[in-house]
Amino acid sequence: MNYKNFEELPIWQHAREIVNFIYKIIDGNEALKRNQRLTNQLKGAGISVMNNIPEGFDSDNNVEFIRFLKYS
């Protein structure tokens, strides 16, 4: 199956759902919100996964794409 852009990739869609879930958990938990360091780490990790997928996708090279998926 050929995808025209990374947003069509099921793995990117799942990563986006995970990031949304992370934000929802943080927003619903006052104790977690007060822990800025942990909150920033959780958000950053989720976003990093989400961002590595399109970076590899844009390489137009399967080896590079797989490498970025491993980073994710």
N, C-alpha and C positions, 0 to 999 in steps of 0.2 A: 504494500500500500504506500502510495506516495503522498506526502503531506506538503502543502504549499507554504505553510508557515507554522511556526512552533506552537501557536495557540491551538492548533488542531490536534496536537499530540496528546493522547490520553495521559501520559506520564506528567506532562506540564499541567494539565487540568487537575490532576490529583494533587500535585504540589501546591497549586493555588488554593485548593480546598483545605489543605493542611495549614497553610498560612492564615486563611480566614478563620480556621478553627483555633489556632494559636491566639489570634487577636481577640476572638470571642471569649476564650478562657480567661485571658488577662483582664479584659474589660469587666468580666463578671466576678472577679476575685479581688477584693480590696487589699488583702495581705500581699498578694502577688503584685498588685499595682505599686505598692509601696517599696517593693524590692526592685529598684530601677536597674540594678546591674543584671539580675536574673532576667528581668523583662526584656531588656535590650539584647541579651544573649539569645533568648528564645526567638525573638522577632528576627534578629540578624541571621540565625541559623536557617530559619524557614525561608527567608527571602533569598539567601545564598543558594539554597537548593533550587528554588524557582528560577533564579537568574542563570545558573550554570547550564540549564537545559537549552535555552535559546542561544547561548553563546556557542555551545557545541553544534547546534543545529545549523547555525549560520556559517560554519566552517566548510560546508559542502564536502566533507571528507568523513567517511564512516569511522576511521581510526580516531580522528580528533573528536568526533561526536561521542564515541564510546568513552573516551578519556574524560570528557566533561560530565558524562552520565555517572562515571565512577566518582567524580568529585561530589556530585549531588548526593 
